[in-house]
Amino acid sequence: MAHNFLNLSIWKKSMDLTDLIYKYSEGLPKSERFNMIDQINRSSCSIPSNIAEGSGKRTRKHFAEFVSTSLSSAYELQRQLLICERRQYGNKETLASCLSLTTEVQKMIFTFRQTLE
C-alpha cells in the first residue's frame, strides 16, 4: 500500500481527537465509567486504529473499507457526544470542541475515502 498512516493528516487529526476525548471523558460522572465513558473512549480509539490498520492492506479498495469503518466510528462517537450534551455531562466547552473536531475528522475521512475509491 502506498500510504503510511503516520504521514496521513486524517490519522494525525483523529489522534488529536482521541486525546481530546480522553480529556473530556475524565470529567464525566463516575456512574458512567462502564457505559458512556468506555464507549466514547473505544469509538475514539477506533477511528485512528482503523486508518492505521487499513493502510497496511494490499489494495486501495481494502483500505477504503477500513476508512469507511473509521468514518462509522466517528459517527458513533458523535452520537455518544450528543447524548452527553443532552444529559449535560462534562465540561461544556470541551464537549463543544470534541463535537467540532469530530465533525472535522468526519469530513476529512469522507474526502480521503473518495480519493481511494
C-alpha positions, 0 to 999 in steps of 0.5 A, spaced: 500 500 500 502 506 498 500 510 504 503 510 511 498 512 516 503 516 520 504 521 514 496 521 513 493 528 516 486 524 517 490 519 522 494 525 525 487 529 526 483 523 529 489 522 534 488 529 536 481 527 537 482 521 541 486 525 546 481 530 546 476 525 548 480 522 553 480 529 556 473 530 556 471 523 558 475 524 565 470 529 567 464 525 566 460 522 572 463 516 575 456 512 574 458 512 567 465 509 567 462 502 564 457 505 559 458 512 556 465 513 558 468 506 555 464 507 549 466 514 547 473 512 549 473 505 544 469 509 538 475 514 539 480 509 539 477 506 533 477 511 528 485 512 528 486 504 529 482 503 523 486 508 518 492 505 521 490 498 520 487 499 513 493 502 510 497 496 511 492 492 506 494 490 499 489 494 495 486 501 495 479 498 495 481 494 502 483 500 505 477 504 503 473 499 507 477 500 513 476 508 512 469 507 511 469 503 518 473 509 521 468 514 518 462 509 522 466 510 528 466 517 528 459 517 527 458 513 533 462 517 537 458 523 535 452 520 537 455 518 544 457 526 544 450 528 543 447 524 548 452 527 553 450 534 551 443 532 552 444 529 559 449 535 560 455 531 562 462 534 562 465 540 561 461 544 556 466 547 552 470 541 551 464 537 549 463 543 544 470 542 541 470 534 541 463 535 537 467 540 532 473 536 531 469 530 530 465 533 525 472 535 522 475 528 522 468 526 519 469 530 513 476 529 512 475 521 512 469 522 507 474 526 502 480 521 503 475 515 502 473 518 495 480 519 493 481 511 494 475 509 491 
